[in-house]
Structures are given as structure tokens and as C-alpha cells.
Amino acid sequence: MANALYRKYRPQVFSDVYGQDHIVTTLKNQIKHDRVTHAYLFTGSRGTGKTTCAKIFARAINCLDPVDGSPCGKCECCKALSQSNNIDVLEIDAASNNGVDDAREIREKVKYTPVYGRYKVYIIDEVHMLSGAAFNALLKTLEEPPAHAVFILATTEVHKLPATILSRCMRFDFRLVGVDELAAGLERVLKSEGKKYEEEAVRYIARAGEGSVRDMLSIADICVNCSDGKLTLSDVLKVTGNADRGTVRALFHAIKDADLKSVFSLIDDMAGSGKSMSLIAKELTRYVRDLLVVKTGNTRIIVDTEENIALMKEDVKTCEVDFLAALVGILGEADSTLRYSVSPRIALETVCLKAAKLVSADYTALERRVAKLEGGGVPVSVRAEPVAKPAAKPAESAANSDEPKDALKVWGRLVTYMRTSKEMRLYALLGAHSDVEIDGGRLIVHANDDNYLQFSEPEAESAMQRGLDELGEGLKIVVEKRARVDNDRMIDKIKSMMGGVELEVKRKR
């Protein structure tokens, strides 16, 4: 029976381990110089090689003739320890053996000497699952084990381990494996399997593995079995449920141009073809992030083809850094929204529409409103080059003018100041608000229940006051909470204005 790829190609020597050179070098040197200690802690994300390295190390310290710190695989010890029924290398799953009795059993058996090699090795996987009592029972053994015993603790959640355990182990942190290393490893596997492939398909699978060798090989296993002949990118997209780069790019343009009709149409097409809404959102967020990187000129860190990078360079010509950063922020919220949504499609549509409205349509509308408030003129696109801060002299002359100040015009200049100062959060907050008035030397912001806390934050008030000062308006910012409307008082006021005419007022019950 054929094994899964991740089992068939599990490394048997240190040189085959993916992307953990800092750990492999240390372990090999310990074997070469006979400095094996009694307890090790391997921690890191799933699929990064913790258990694999533990097994290799367990065989290597017992090998009669190690080769460059790795087990030779030929001596009697190596052959004996490679059997599943050997009793010198014991793997214990702490998730299902987490009680104090299980820990006591280890403590009782650890005193027996190994049968084949020099060391008896206990590999305790997911050790964070042990109960508090089990940790206490194991503690003394970890502190003073027999000379022939070696413990290797593996965990994905090291923060759950007691400090008393951590202090008694030599700790190794396994990092996520880079896309280049994963792709190179997958190419070796596919060549060994005699499977032809497209380079773009291999890189896509490597990226889908998200740093985990096991996840990458599991995805590759399905793709290889789904593919007839050459493994293509189309096969990979079909298996993973992702959208192709062209569709993701089209969705980005629809959001950027506030083309809501196209947003609905593209999501409908992807949903109809069985694409995962969560993966689409992730791909879209990643694409916008890559555009932001391209905009900064740092294409070296982007994992993609030259053709796709060239297309990204074309896309960013009409985009501002602030626009892309705001879009990444909005799309970044989609993951948690989709995870708990009863209708992922509607959730994705909502996020995309919100992005189109807040990042594209509303920004343009705000520019037009600000230009109108400032006395007309051609509105400046948010995607143009950054506008320099307003000169002090014109603002000061406006402040010193004998004409009464117009609160909305002052507010418009303050909104523009926030944009040119890159205060995008306040820019959006101020631009969506217009209930302001000037009373004496005060610019009063009448906030409602929804935005009072945002306006009254010390940082927000300080930034608004700084803006007024730099613009030379000569006003003090004051934030007041808008009072609830008193209907009876309002009716009396209207009656007074109408000369005391009695009004028939219908009130809702």
C-alpha cells in the first residue's frame, strides 16, 4: 500500500530536514562532540519537523557509526531502532496519555536500561496537554534522570508549559519554512515520483503550505492524484478552491474603481465554480499587500513570477500608499468575519462593498466636498501624489480677516489638513461629520452617541487643535456631546416663531 507523500518522504537524516539549519547544526555538533544532554524541548508550528528531528536525533545518539552527526542506517542499532516494536525509542502522545498515572508509569520504567543502544529516548509529543499533576510527577525525573535516559518534549504551545519544566530543558524553536525552501523540496519529491509539473503550480502549493512541510506535501498529494499528466496551476486551483490571479486582480480593480456591479458579478462567478470564500479573501488581502510592497519598491520579498510582478507594477501606478494600506486594513478583518459567518459569501460581499465604499468611493466624495467647502476648484484625487501642507501665510491672513468665519469652511480646511498630514483615521472621521459651529473663539464639534468617544479621545483633540494652530485659524477645539431633542421644548419654540399659533401635534405612542 502506497504511503502519503509526507510519510514516504519524511527525512531520515539531518541533511534532508527542511529549513531548520540552526537546529540541525547544534544537534549534529552535540553528537559529534558527545555532549548529549538529558532533556530537550522542541517547539514551533505544526509540520515544521519537530517529531522528525526528534526521531533522527534518537537514532543518531544510539548509532554505532554516525555519519556527519546523522544515523548511518546500516548498523545493528539503526536497524533495530527503525522497527516499530523497538523499546528503546518510545513515542508518547500526551494528548491521550495526559494523566498523573501515565507520568508515574514513565517514572517507573525509565530506570530500565536500553536493550540495543546507549540511550533510552522518550519522545513526548504535544507535551502541553499533560495535566498539572502529570507535570509535577514528571518533574523530578526530568531534573535527575538516569544517565541512559533522554527526554525530548515536543509542543506547538510552549506558553502552556510550567516554568519548572522549561528551565530543565534545552530549548529549540522551529521556524516556519520559507516558500523557496518548500518549493525546492517539493520539486525533489515530484521528480522522485516521476511527475512533470509547472513551476508556477509548485510555487503555489509551496505558498499554500504556509510554512508547514506536512501541509504542503498533503496538498501536493491531492493535486498529484487529481492531475492527469503534467501538474498544472489549474489543477492546483481546482483542488485548493482558490481563485486564479487574474480573477483576484479583477476583483481588486472592481473595489478600487467602486464598481459594485462587478464586485457582485465576480464573487457570484467564483461562488458558482465552488471557490472557497475564505481563501478568496486571503488571496485578495495577499495581493493588495504585495501591491503595497511593490509601491515601496521592495519587490525582492515578493514570492511570485516576473510576469505577475510586472502586472502589479502597472496596478500601483494609479494607487496611493494610503489607499493600499487602508484597503489591507479593511480586508484583514475579513478572516475572522468569514470564520464565524453562517453565510461566507454574503460576508465576503459585505467586506468587499465596505472596502469599495470606504476606500474608493467615499474618499473621492470627501475630496469633492472639501474642495466645495474651500470655495471651489478641481478636487485632488486621493491617488495622486501627496499634497504639500498648506502655506502658513494664506491661512494666517484668512484668520486675521475681518470677515466672520464660516464653521464649515474652517472644518473643510481641517479635513484637508488631516489628509495631507497622513492622519487617515481622523481624515475619515472628520470628513463624515459636519455638525460644527463657531462660538466666539471656539470651534465646537457637536458629536453624537456614535462618534463622541472618537472625537473626545485626547489624541484626536490634540491632533485637531494642532491642525487649527498650524492653519492659523485662531480657534480652540471643543467637543460637546449633542443633547437629545426635547420635543415639547421644540414645539414651544416653533409656536413662538409662528406667533403663538396652536399646532396639532401627533405623537407616536
C-alpha positions in Angstrom: 0.0 0.0 0.0 1.4 3.4 -1.0 2.1 5.9 1.7 1.1 9.5 1.8 3.8 11.8 0.4 4.6 13.4 3.8 5.2 9.9 5.3 7.0 8.5 2.3 9.4 11.4 2.1 9.9 12.0 5.8 13.6 12.8 6.3 15.7 10.0 7.7 18.9 12.1 8.2 19.5 15.7 9.3 20.6 16.8 5.8 17.1 16.2 4.5 15.4 18.3 7.1 13.7 21.4 5.6 14.8 24.9 6.7 16.0 24.2 10.3 19.7 24.6 9.8 20.2 26.4 13.1 18.8 23.4 15.0 20.3 20.7 12.9 23.8 22.1 13.2 23.5 22.3 17.0 22.2 18.7 17.3 24.8 17.3 15.0 27.6 19.0 16.9 26.3 17.6 20.2 26.6 14.1 18.7 30.0 14.7 17.2 31.4 16.0 20.4 29.5 13.6 22.7 27.7 16.4 24.6 24.2 14.9 24.7 22.1 16.4 27.5 19.2 14.7 29.3 16.2 16.9 28.2 15.3 18.8 25.1 12.3 20.9 24.2 11.3 21.2 20.5 8.7 24.0 19.9 7.1 25.5 16.8 4.2 25.5 14.4 2.8 22.2 13.1 4.6 20.5 10.3 8.0 22.2 10.8 9.9 19.0 11.7 9.8 18.7 15.5 8.9 15.0 15.7 11.1 14.2 12.6 14.2 15.8 14.2 13.4 14.0 17.5 13.4 10.6 15.7 16.5 11.3 13.8 18.3 12.5 16.9 17.1 9.5 18.9 18.7 7.1 16.3 21.8 9.2 15.9 22.8 9.2 19.6 22.5 5.4 19.6 24.1 4.8 16.2 27.4 2.9 16.3 28.9 4.7 13.4 27.2 8.1 12.8 27.8 9.9 9.5 28.3 13.7 10.0 26.1 13.6 13.1 23.3 11.6 11.4 22.4 7.9 11.9 24.2 5.6 9.4 21.1 3.4 8.9 23.3 0.3 8.5 24.5 -0.7 11.9 22.6 -3.1 14.2 21.3 -0.3 16.4 19.9 1.7 13.5 18.2 -1.3 12.0 16.7 -2.3 15.4 15.5 1.2 16.2 13.9 1.6 12.8 11.5 -1.2 13.7 8.1 -0.2 15.1 8.3 -2.6 18.0 11.6 -1.4 19.5 11.5 -0.4 23.2 14.5 2.0 23.3 12.8 4.9 21.5 9.3 5.4 22.9 6.8 7.9 21.4 4.1 9.0 23.8 1.1 11.1 22.8 0.4 13.4 25.7 -3.0 14.3 24.2 -4.3 10.9 25.1 -1.9 10.0 27.9 -2.0 13.1 30.0 -2.9 11.8 33.4 -0.7 11.6 36.5 -0.7 7.8 36.3 0.8 8.0 32.8 3.6 10.2 34.1 4.2 7.8 37.0 4.4 4.9 34.6 7.2 6.8 32.7 9.0 7.4 36.0 8.9 3.8 36.9 10.1 2.4 33.5 12.8 5.0 32.9 15.1 3.2 35.3 15.4 0.2 33.0 18.5 0.3 30.7 18.2 0.3 26.9 18.3 -3.0 25.0 20.2 -2.1 21.8 21.9 1.3 22.1 23.4 3.6 24.6 20.3 5.7 25.4 16.7 5.1 26.1 14.8 8.0 24.5 11.3 9.2 25.4 9.6 11.5 22.8 6.6 13.1 24.4 4.5 14.8 21.7 2.1 17.7 22.4 3.5 17.8 25.9 1.5 20.9 26.8 -1.6 18.6 27.1 -0.2 17.0 30.3 -2.2 17.9 33.4 -0.7 19.9 36.2 -0.4 16.7 38.4 1.3 14.9 35.5 3.9 17.7 35.1 4.6 17.5 38.8 5.1 13.7 38.6 7.4 14.1 35.7 9.4 17.0 37.1 11.8 15.0 39.4 12.6 12.6 36.6 13.4 15.5 34.2 15.6 17.0 36.8 17.6 14.0 37.8 17.1 11.2 35.2 19.2 8.1 34.9 22.4 8.5 32.8 20.9 6.4 30.0 17.6 8.4 29.7 17.0 11.2 27.3 13.7 13.2 27.1 12.5 15.1 24.0 9.4 17.2 24.6 7.6 18.5 21.5 4.9 21.1 21.6 3.1 23.7 19.5 2.0 25.7 22.5 5.1 26.3 24.6 3.5 29.0 26.7 1.4 26.4 28.4 4.4 24.6 29.9 5.3 25.3 33.6 8.4 27.3 34.1 9.8 24.5 36.2 9.8 22.2 33.1 11.2 24.9 30.7 14.1 25.6 33.0 15.2 21.9 32.8 15.3 21.6 29.0 17.5 22.7 26.2 15.0 24.6 24.0 14.9 24.7 20.2 12.4 26.9 18.3 11.4 25.5 14.9 10.6 28.3 12.5 8.2 28.3 9.6 9.9 27.2 6.4 10.3 29.7 3.6 8.5 29.4 0.2 11.7 29.0 -1.7 12.8 26.1 0.5 9.4 24.4 0.3 9.3 24.8 -3.5 12.8 23.3 -3.8 11.8 20.3 -1.6 8.6 19.7 -3.5 10.4 19.7 -6.8 12.7 17.0 -5.5 9.7 15.0 -4.4 7.9 15.3 -7.7 11.0 14.4 -9.7 11.4 11.3 -7.5 7.7 10.4 -8.2 8.3 10.9 -12.0 5.7 13.7 -12.1 6.0 16.5 -14.5 5.0 19.9 -13.3 4.6 23.6 -14.0 6.9 25.8 -11.9 4.0 28.2 -11.0 2.0 25.2 -9.7 4.8 24.1 -7.5 5.3 27.6 -6.1 1.5 28.0 -5.5 1.5 24.7 -3.5 4.5 25.8 -1.5 2.8 29.1 -0.7 -0.4 27.3 0.3 1.6 25.3 2.8 2.1 28.5 4.8 5.5 27.4 6.2 4.5 23.8 7.1 6.2 21.0 5.2 3.5 18.5 6.1 0.7 20.8 5.0 2.5 21.4 1.7 3.0 17.7 1.0 -0.6 16.9 1.9 -1.8 19.5 -0.6 0.6 18.2 -3.2 -0.6 14.7 -2.6 -4.2 15.6 -3.5 -3.0 17.7 -6.5 -0.9 14.9 -7.9 -3.7 12.4 -7.7 -6.2 14.9 -9.2 -3.8 15.7 -12.1 -3.7 13.7 -15.3 -0.2 14.0 -16.8 1.6 17.3 -16.1 0.7 19.1 -12.8 -0.7 22.5 -13.8 -1.7 25.6 -11.9 -5.3 24.9 -13.0 -5.2 21.5 -11.2 -3.9 23.2 -8.0 -6.6 25.9 -8.0 -9.2 23.2 -8.6 -8.1 21.3 -5.6 -7.4 24.2 -3.2 -10.6 26.1 -4.1 -8.6 29.3 -4.7 -9.3 31.8 -7.4 -6.7 32.4 -10.1 -4.6 35.5 -10.0 -6.5 37.1 -12.9 -9.8 36.9 -11.1 -8.3 38.2 -7.8 -6.8 41.1 -9.8 -10.1 41.8 -11.4 -11.8 41.9 -8.0 -9.2 44.3 -6.8 -9.9 46.7 -9.7 -13.6 46.5 -9.1 -13.1 47.5 -5.5 -10.6 50.2 -6.4 -13.0 51.7 -9.0 -16.0 51.3 -6.7 -17.6 49.2 -9.5 -20.2 47.4 -7.2 -21.8 45.6 -10.1 -18.5 43.9 -11.0 -17.9 43.1 -7.3 -21.2 41.1 -7.1 -20.6 39.5 -10.5 -17.1 38.3 -9.8 -18.0 36.9 -6.4 -21.0 35.2 -8.0 -18.8 33.6 -10.6 -16.3 32.3 -8.0 -19.0 31.0 -5.7 -20.7 29.3 -8.7 -17.4 27.5 -9.5 -17.0 26.2 -6.0 -14.3 28.6 -4.8 -13.7 29.0 -1.1 -14.8 32.4 0.1 -12.3 32.4 2.9 -9.4 31.6 0.5 -10.6 34.2 -1.9 -10.4 36.8 0.9 -7.0 35.6 1.9 -5.7 35.8 -1.7 -7.2 39.2 -2.2 -5.6 40.5 1.0 -2.2 39.0 0.0 -2.5 40.6 -3.5 -3.1 44.0 -2.0 -0.3 43.5 0.4 2.0 42.6 -2.5 0.9 45.8 -4.3 1.8 47.8 -1.2 5.3 46.2 -1.2 5.7 46.9 -4.9 4.7 50.5 -4.3 7.5 50.9 -1.8 10.0 49.5 -4.4 10.9 46.3 -2.4 9.9 43.6 -4.9 12.7 41.3 -3.7 10.5 40.0 -0.9 7.5 39.1 -3.1 7.1 35.4 -3.9 5.7 35.5 -7.5 6.5 35.2 -11.1 8.2 38.0 -13.1 5.0 38.4 -15.2 2.8 38.8 -12.2 5.2 41.4 -10.6 5.1 43.3 -13.9 1.3 43.5 -13.7 1.5 44.6 -10.1 3.8 47.5 -11.2 1.1 48.6 -13.6 -1.6 48.4 -11.0 0.2 50.5 -8.4 0.7 53.4 -10.8 -2.8 54.6 -10.0 -2.7 53.8 -6.3 -1.5 55.7 -3.3 0.2 54.1 -0.4 -2.5 55.3 2.0 -5.2 53.8 -0.3 -3.5 50.4 -0.3 -2.8 50.5 3.5 -6.4 51.3 4.2 -7.6 48.5 1.9 -5.3 46.0 3.6 -6.8 47.0 6.9 -10.4 46.6 5.8 -9.7 43.2 4.0 -7.7 42.0 7.0 -10.9 42.0 9.1 -12.5 39.5 6.7 -10.8 36.4 8.1 -12.5 36.5 11.5 -15.8 37.6 9.9 -15.8 34.7 7.4 -14.7 32.2 10.0 -17.9 32.6 12.1 -20.3 33.7 9.4 -23.3 31.5 8.6 -23.1 32.8 5.0 -19.5 33.2 3.9 -20.5 34.5 0.5 -22.6 37.4 1.9 -19.8 38.1 4.4 -17.2 38.4 1.6 -19.6 40.6 -0.5 -20.1 42.9 2.5 -16.4 43.2 3.2 -15.7 44.0 -0.5 -18.5 46.5 -0.7 -17.3 48.2 2.5 -13.8 48.4 1.0 -15.1 49.9 -2.2 -17.3 52.4 -0.3 -14.8 53.5 2.4 -11.6 53.3 0.5 -12.6 54.4 -3.0 -16.0 56.0 -3.4 -16.1 57.8 -0.1 -12.6 59.2 -0.3 -13.4 60.7 -3.7 -16.6 62.2 -2.4 -14.9 63.6 0.6 -12.4 65.3 -1.7 -15.2 66.9 -3.7 -16.9 68.1 -0.5 -13.7 69.6 0.9 -13.0 71.4 -2.4 -16.5 72.8 -2.4 -16.3 74.0 1.2 -13.0 75.6 0.4 -14.5 77.7 -2.3 -14.5 75.5 -5.4 -11.7 74.3 -7.6 -10.8 70.9 -9.0 -10.8 68.2 -6.4 -7.5 66.4 -6.0 -7.6 62.6 -6.3 -6.5 60.6 -3.3 -4.4 58.5 -5.7 -2.4 61.5 -6.9 1.0 62.3 -5.4 0.8 63.6 -1.8 -0.2 67.3 -1.5 2.2 69.6 0.4 1.0 71.1 3.7 -0.8 74.5 3.2 1.4 77.5 3.5 1.1 79.4 6.8 0.8 82.9 5.3 -2.5 82.5 3.4 -4.1 80.7 6.4 -2.9 83.4 8.7 -4.3 86.1 6.5 -7.6 84.3 6.5 -7.5 84.1 10.3 -6.8 87.8 10.5 -9.6 88.8 8.1 -12.4 91.0 9.4 -15.0 88.7 7.8 -16.8 86.3 10.2 -15.5 82.8 10.0 -17.6 80.1 8.3 -17.6 77.0 10.5 -17.9 74.6 7.6 -15.1 76.2 5.6 -12.8 76.0 8.7 -13.9 72.4 9.1 -13.1 71.7 5.5 -9.6 73.1 5.8 -9.1 71.0 8.9 -10.2 67.8 7.0 -7.7 68.7 4.2 -5.0 69.2 6.8 -5.7 65.7 8.2 -5.3 64.2 4.7 -2.1 66.0 3.9 -0.7 65.1 7.3 -1.4 61.4 6.7 -3.8 61.2 9.6 -6.1 58.9 7.6 -8.2 57.7 10.6 -9.0 61.3 11.6 -9.4 62.3 8.0 -12.2 59.7 7.6 -13.8 60.6 10.9 -13.8 64.4 10.3 -14.9 64.0 6.7 -18.0 62.1 7.6 -19.1 64.8 10.1 -20.4 68.3 9.5 -22.2 69.3 12.7 -19.9 72.2 13.8 -20.2 75.8 14.8 -18.0 78.7 15.8 -18.9 80.4 19.1 -16.5 83.3 19.9 -13.0 81.8 19.7 -14.2 78.2 19.8 -14.8 75.6 17.1 -17.4 73.4 18.7 -17.8 69.9 17.4 -21.3 68.6 18.2 -20.7 64.8 18.4 -23.4 62.2 18.7 -23.6 59.0 20.7 -21.8 57.0 17.9 -18.7 59.2 17.5 -18.4 61.2 20.7 -15.8 58.8 22.2 -13.7 59.0 19.0 -13.8 62.8 18.8 -13.1 63.2 22.5 -10.0 61.0 22.6 -7.0 63.1 23.9 -5.0 62.1 20.8 -7.9 63.2 18.5 -8.5 66.5 20.2 -4.7 67.2 20.3 -4.4 66.5 16.6 -7.4 68.7 15.7 -6.0 71.6 17.9 -2.6 71.2 16.3 -4.2 71.4 12.8 -6.1 74.6 13.7 -3.0 76.2 15.1 -0.9 75.3 12.1 -3.6 76.6 9.8 -3.6 79.9 11.7 -7.4 79.7 12.4 -7.0 81.2 16.0 -9.7 78.8 17.3 -9.9 76.4 20.3 -11.3 73.0 19.5 -14.2 72.0 21.8 -16.0 68.6 21.6 -19.5 68.6 23.0 -22.0 65.7 23.1 -25.1 66.6 21.2 -28.1 66.7 23.6 -31.2 64.6 22.9 -34.0 66.5 21.3 -36.6 67.8 23.7 -39.8 67.5 21.6 -42.0 69.7 23.9 -39.4 72.4 24.0 -39.1 72.3 20.2 -42.9 72.6 19.8 -42.9 75.6 22.1 -40.1 77.2 20.1 -41.9 76.6 16.8 -45.2 78.1 18.2 -43.3 81.1 19.4 -41.8 81.6 16.0 -45.3 81.4 14.4 -46.8 84.0 16.6 -48.4 81.7 19.2 -50.5 79.7 16.6 -51.8 76.5 18.2 -50.4 73.3 16.5 -52.0 69.9 16.4 -49.1 67.6 17.1 -49.5 63.8 16.7 -47.1 61.9 18.8 -46.2 58.2 18.2 -47.3 56.0 21.0 
